[in-house]
Amino acid sequence: MKISTKGRYALRMMLDLAENGNDGFVALKDIAERQNISKKYLEQIVPILNKADTLRTNRGYQGGYKLSRPADKYTVGEILRITEGSIAPVACLDQDPNECERAGECITLPVWQGLYEVITNYLDNITLQDILDMQKNRASDNYMI
């Protein structure tokens, strides 16, 4: 499984909003500048995130974007599923129940199911707030050195 630029940038955008959205709406140009991502690319990601009701939008002078929920209510897994679709390591695990004609006799299926469980459990147990907290801890650890 490989996470695309769209998924990585969406995660960075959501983290930026979590970190900078406490005072109101955040302009896309500011996110683009801080994250060193083209504004045009972010403009392609916003509709995907909007459709999933993860963002609040405000137009006009004080316009921009803001998270629709607190940062501890978003998981990395959720954001990647929104932008990437499935995060299953093999196509046959995209369907539930597994419709692969070989599923009953596939000797490797348990390997892929185990990997999928590990990936899902890991990504679904990291919130945006967890990442921000990890970053703060890293920054304070580096400051002490």
C-alpha positions in Angstrom: 0.0 0.0 0.0 1.3 3.4 -0.9 -0.3 6.6 0.2 -0.6 9.2 -2.6 0.3 12.8 -2.5 -3.4 13.6 -2.2 -3.7 11.6 1.1 -0.5 13.0 2.5 -1.3 16.6 1.7 -4.9 16.2 3.0 -3.5 15.0 6.3 -1.1 17.9 6.4 -3.9 20.3 5.6 -6.1 18.9 8.4 -3.2 19.1 10.9 -2.6 22.7 9.9 -6.3 23.5 10.5 -6.2 21.7 13.8 -3.2 23.7 14.8 -4.2 27.1 13.5 -8.0 27.1 13.4 -8.7 28.0 17.0 -9.0 31.7 16.2 -11.4 31.3 13.3 -11.3 30.3 9.7 -7.9 29.7 8.0 -7.3 30.9 4.4 -6.2 28.3 2.0 -3.3 30.5 0.9 -1.9 30.5 4.4 -2.1 26.7 4.7 -0.4 26.4 1.3 2.4 28.7 2.4 3.0 27.1 5.8 2.8 23.5 4.3 4.7 24.4 1.1 1.9 22.9 -1.0 0.5 24.6 -4.0 -2.8 26.3 -3.4 -4.1 24.8 -6.6 -3.4 21.3 -5.3 -5.2 22.1 -2.0 -8.2 23.4 -4.0 -8.5 19.9 -5.5 -8.4 18.3 -2.0 -11.0 20.7 -0.4 -14.1 19.4 -2.2 -13.2 15.8 -1.2 -12.9 16.8 2.4 -16.0 19.0 2.2 -18.1 16.2 0.8 -17.2 14.1 3.8 -18.3 16.9 6.2 -14.9 17.2 7.7 -14.6 21.0 7.1 -16.6 24.1 7.7 -16.3 26.8 5.1 -16.7 30.5 5.3 -16.7 32.8 2.3 -15.7 36.4 2.1 -13.2 38.7 3.8 -12.8 36.5 6.9 -13.2 33.4 4.8 -11.4 30.1 4.9 -11.7 26.7 6.4 -12.0 25.2 9.8 -12.4 21.6 11.2 -16.0 20.7 11.7 -15.1 18.6 14.8 -12.4 18.8 17.5 -8.9 17.5 16.4 -9.3 14.4 18.7 -12.3 13.3 16.7 -10.4 12.8 13.4 -8.3 9.7 12.8 -5.5 9.3 10.3 -7.4 6.3 9.0 -10.6 8.3 8.4 -8.7 11.0 6.5 -6.9 8.5 4.3 -10.1 6.6 3.5 -11.7 9.9 2.5 -8.9 10.8 0.1 -7.5 7.4 -0.9 -10.6 5.3 -0.9 -9.7 1.8 0.5 -6.5 1.3 2.4 -6.7 -2.5 2.0 -3.3 -4.0 0.9 -5.0 -6.2 -1.7 -8.1 -5.6 -3.9 -10.0 -8.6 -2.6 -10.3 -7.1 0.8 -12.0 -4.0 -0.6 -15.3 -5.9 -0.5 -17.1 -7.1 2.6 -17.9 -9.9 2.4 -14.9 -10.9 0.2 -16.3 -11.8 -3.2 -13.1 -13.3 -4.6 -13.8 -16.7 -6.2 -10.6 -18.0 -4.6 -11.2 -16.6 -1.1 -12.2 -20.0 0.3 -9.0 -21.7 -0.9 -6.5 -18.8 -1.0 -3.5 -19.7 1.1 -2.3 -16.1 1.3 -5.6 -14.5 2.3 -4.9 -14.7 6.1 -1.6 -12.9 5.5 -3.4 -10.0 3.8 -6.2 -10.0 6.3 -3.6 -9.7 9.2 -1.8 -6.9 7.4 -5.0 -5.1 6.8 -6.0 -5.4 10.5 -2.6 -4.0 11.6 -2.8 -1.1 9.2 -6.4 -0.3 10.2 -5.9 -0.6 13.9 -2.8 1.6 13.7 -4.2 4.4 11.5 -7.6 4.3 13.3 -6.0 4.9 16.7 -4.0 8.0 15.8 -5.9 11.3 15.9 -4.9 14.7 14.7 -4.6 15.7 18.3 -2.2 12.8 19.0 0.0 14.0 16.1 0.0 17.6 17.4 0.8 16.4 20.9 3.7 14.2 19.6 5.0 17.2 17.7 4.9 19.4 20.9 6.7 16.7 22.9 9.4 16.4 20.2 9.8 20.1 20.1 10.1 20.4 23.9 12.5 17.4 24.0 14.7 19.1 21.4 14.6 22.4 23.3 16.0 20.7 26.4 19.0 19.4 24.6 
